[in-house]
Amino acid sequence: MDKPGFVYIMASQRNGTIYVGVTSDLPGRAYQHRNGLVAGFTKTHGCKILVWYEAHDSIDCARLRELQMKKWNRLWKLREIEAKNPDWSDLFESLS
């Protein structure tokens, strides 16, 4: 059986730099980004706020959605964030 997966967006601030990623462990991965434990884009650009995520039944489905979203223009991504999180609140604390 496949692991569940998550597509997520980290941001540096409201309307700031955004990053779309995929993981099977959203709390763990968001923690890594928040604390600068992952070298790369999010650490370099300060993307530490979890502003959006979407759960999928399998990691493969989540990867397909991530690839789809990475082709989107910025405006579409901003609309996706604001539809579910209009205040750009940090959703990390709501993960259990």
Rosetta silent file (secondary structure, phi, psi, omega in degrees, C-alpha in Angstrom):
SEQUENCE: MDKPGFVYIMASQRNGTIYVGVTSDLPGRAYQHRNGLVAGFTKTHGCKILVWYEAHDSIDCARLRELQMKKWNRLWKLREIEAKNPDWSDLFESLS
SCORE:     score description
SCORE:     0.000 S_00000001
   1 L     0.000  136.978  179.094    0.000    0.000    0.000 S_00000001
   2 L   -68.885  150.148  172.201    1.240    3.472   -0.894 S_00000001
   3 L   -74.282  149.504  171.290    2.094    6.033    1.756 S_00000001
   4 L   -67.943  160.146 -179.846   -0.140    9.096    1.893 S_00000001
   5 E  -137.572  162.867 -179.637    1.423   12.260    0.512 S_00000001
   6 E  -134.153  138.221  166.779    1.160   16.005    0.859 S_00000001
   7 E  -102.783  138.364 -175.712    1.765   18.890   -1.500 S_00000001
   8 E  -142.975  159.503  175.209    2.652   22.033    0.419 S_00000001
   9 E  -126.049  125.583  172.858    3.638   25.662   -0.051 S_00000001
  10 E  -103.422  146.564 -179.900    6.158   27.433    2.158 S_00000001
  11 E  -134.097  155.332  176.643    6.470   31.234    2.026 S_00000001
  12 L   -82.260  -31.250  178.745    8.927   33.826    3.265 S_00000001
  13 L  -173.066  176.240  177.126    6.085   36.241    4.108 S_00000001
  14 L   -58.939  128.212 -178.426    2.693   37.275    2.725 S_00000001
  15 L    59.834   19.705  178.388    3.112   37.694   -1.043 S_00000001
  16 L   -90.947 -155.616  177.694    6.800   36.884   -0.645 S_00000001
  17 L   -67.566  136.847  179.159    8.889   34.098   -2.099 S_00000001
  18 E  -125.015  153.868 -179.335    7.009   30.796   -2.301 S_00000001
  19 E  -136.148  130.833  176.436    8.110   27.185   -2.654 S_00000001
  20 E  -103.738  128.757 -179.947    6.000   24.189   -3.688 S_00000001
  21 E  -138.827  176.818  179.107    7.093   20.807   -2.352 S_00000001
  22 E  -138.153  146.028 -179.853    5.917   17.253   -1.714 S_00000001
  23 E  -160.054  161.916  171.933    6.420   14.931    1.253 S_00000001
  24 L  -100.046   -8.162 -179.509    5.007   11.920    3.061 S_00000001
  25 L  -131.038   83.728 -175.231    5.730   13.546    6.465 S_00000001
  26 H   -62.979  -47.642  179.151    4.340   17.080    6.444 S_00000001
  27 H   -58.869  -42.513 -179.683    5.012   17.982   10.102 S_00000001
  28 H   -66.201  -43.041 -178.656    8.603   16.742    9.861 S_00000001
  29 H   -69.042  -42.175  177.938    9.314   18.420    6.545 S_00000001
  30 H   -62.502  -39.040  176.962    7.746   21.733    7.600 S_00000001
  31 H   -59.722  -43.399  179.195    9.847   21.604   10.787 S_00000001
  32 H   -60.756  -45.089  179.547   13.001   21.167    8.685 S_00000001
  33 H   -64.554  -46.265 -177.169   12.119   24.189    6.534 S_00000001
  34 H   -58.567  -33.882 -175.381   11.144   26.349    9.532 S_00000001
  35 L  -102.878   11.922  176.568   14.445   25.699   11.252 S_00000001
  36 L    64.402   29.771 -178.222   16.701   26.002    8.206 S_00000001
  37 L   -85.899   -9.889 -178.045   17.734   22.347    8.349 S_00000001
  38 L  -108.172  113.587  176.873   17.272   21.825    4.597 S_00000001
  39 L   -69.761  142.360  177.544   19.980   23.336    2.403 S_00000001
  40 L   133.656 -153.723 -171.881   18.642   24.816   -0.793 S_00000001
  41 H   -56.884  -50.344 -174.994   15.956   27.164   -2.045 S_00000001
  42 H   -65.565  -37.268  178.255   13.828   27.477    1.098 S_00000001
  43 H   -69.019  -45.347 -179.336   16.810   28.130    3.353 S_00000001
  44 H   -61.110  -39.678 -174.511   18.362   30.634    0.934 S_00000001
  45 H  -101.196    5.811  174.857   15.081   32.545    0.472 S_00000001
  46 L    67.520   33.318  178.872   13.763   32.259    4.043 S_00000001
  47 L   -82.294   92.567 -173.530   10.640   30.247    3.192 S_00000001
  48 L  -119.094   -2.504 -175.754    9.700   29.218    6.735 S_00000001
  49 E  -105.839  120.931  175.442    5.917   29.707    6.849 S_00000001
  50 E   -80.032  107.150 -174.270    3.630   26.799    5.911 S_00000001
  51 E  -106.114  -13.127 -177.821    0.801   28.651    4.143 S_00000001
  52 E  -162.059  144.721  170.176   -0.954   25.863    2.222 S_00000001
  53 E  -155.712  160.711 -178.220   -1.101   22.093    1.953 S_00000001
  54 E  -142.335  128.999 -179.874   -3.194   19.403    0.338 S_00000001
  55 E   -89.366  145.356  177.773   -3.403   15.742    1.391 S_00000001
  56 E  -132.421  152.895 -178.935   -3.389   12.879   -1.125 S_00000001
  57 L   -65.655  -27.768  179.976   -4.051    9.155   -0.735 S_00000001
  58 L  -138.999  154.310  177.556   -0.633    8.284   -2.152 S_00000001
  59 H   -63.980  -31.757  178.324    2.757    9.928   -2.487 S_00000001
  60 H   -64.902  -41.941  176.839    2.581    9.274   -6.238 S_00000001
  61 H   -64.294  -39.670  178.493   -0.635   11.314   -6.537 S_00000001
  62 H   -63.890  -40.777  178.902    0.968   14.066   -4.467 S_00000001
  63 H   -63.332  -40.846  178.140    4.027   14.104   -6.750 S_00000001
  64 H   -62.436  -42.914  178.851    1.822   14.443   -9.828 S_00000001
  65 H   -64.279  -41.034  178.352   -0.034   17.366   -8.228 S_00000001
  66 H   -60.504  -46.445  179.581    3.278   19.017   -7.263 S_00000001
  67 H   -61.208  -40.128  177.019    4.561   18.750  -10.839 S_00000001
  68 H   -61.445  -48.211 -176.848    1.294   20.228  -12.093 S_00000001
  69 H   -67.392  -32.912  179.156    1.467   23.136   -9.636 S_00000001
  70 H   -65.811  -20.279  176.189    5.117   23.891  -10.405 S_00000001
  71 L   -84.348  -13.811 -179.383    4.011   24.638  -13.978 S_00000001
  72 L   -68.229  153.832  172.077    1.439   27.165  -12.760 S_00000001
  73 L   -79.866  166.241 -175.020    2.184   30.858  -12.883 S_00000001
  74 H   -57.568  -41.961 -177.641    2.615   32.733   -9.616 S_00000001
  75 H   -58.702  -41.268  179.015   -0.857   34.295   -9.666 S_00000001
  76 H   -63.552  -39.589  179.207   -2.530   30.874   -9.757 S_00000001
  77 H   -66.366  -41.999  178.289   -0.462   29.748   -6.764 S_00000001
  78 H   -62.288  -40.502  177.438   -1.337   32.910   -4.831 S_00000001
  79 H   -63.384  -38.960  178.529   -5.033   32.341   -5.549 S_00000001
  80 H   -62.849  -44.433  178.104   -4.736   28.756   -4.280 S_00000001
  81 H   -61.939  -51.394 -173.082   -3.145   29.984   -1.033 S_00000001
  82 H   -70.298  -23.109  176.239   -5.649   32.777   -0.483 S_00000001
  83 H   -66.772  -35.355 -177.540   -8.665   30.553   -1.199 S_00000001
  84 H  -103.552  -22.004 -174.663   -7.770   28.348    1.786 S_00000001
  85 L  -145.435   69.908 -173.736   -5.667   30.704    3.913 S_00000001
  86 L   -60.397  -24.481  179.945   -6.565   34.345    3.152 S_00000001
  87 L   -92.308   -1.332 -177.641   -4.499   35.691    6.072 S_00000001
  88 L    56.618   39.831  177.534   -1.410   33.655    5.146 S_00000001
  89 L   -66.763  152.351  175.572   -1.372   32.240    8.679 S_00000001
  90 L   -78.179  116.255 -175.907    1.357   29.759    9.563 S_00000001
  91 L   -85.345   -2.607 -176.284   -0.403   26.382    9.448 S_00000001
  92 H   -55.919  -45.224 -176.416    2.431   24.498   11.141 S_00000001
  93 H   -66.324  -21.809 -179.776    0.897   24.707   14.609 S_00000001
  94 H   -81.651   -8.740  178.660   -2.380   23.221   13.320 S_00000001
  95 L   -77.792  137.268  177.446   -0.646   19.984   12.257 S_00000001
  96 L  -121.084    0.000    0.000   -1.002   17.145   14.720 S_00000001
